[in-house]
Amino acid sequence: MQQILRKALLPMLAAGVLSAAVPAMAADVYVSRAPRAAVAVPVMPAGPLTVEQAIQVAYGIGVVQVKNTHFDGDEWEIEGRDTYGKWIEVDIDARTGEIRNVDRSII
């Protein structure tokens, strides 16, 4: 009788202990994530923006190379390339610095 208990009870006990340890080991796996880089937002002065300030706003949304700038009464149009080398045009309110429109190349 004792041998039967050893043959049946010992494997069942070992299986129970091992199955209880598996979830505990799985909980020790953590995925580390790098902190997001803070995006510097330029402080806009009161009054109309200069072309340099408008370009800084455009840089803040991904323009890395400016090809052309145009002042159209109440807004700046900044044309250039983004980080992927694709064409991008940004329309910026000349008074507030608000981004009015962004056109990006799809090719």
HUDA-V67076 format. One record per run of one state. SS is the DSSP state (A for helix, B for strand, O for the rest). FROM is the first residue (numbers start at 0). TO is the last residue. If there is no record, write none. Layout:
# HUDA-V67076
SS FROM TO
SS FROM TO
This chain:
# HUDA-V67076
O 0 0
A 1 25
O 26 49
A 50 59
O 60 61
B 62 70
O 71 73
B 74 81
O 82 85
B 86 92
O 93 97
B 98 103
O 104 106
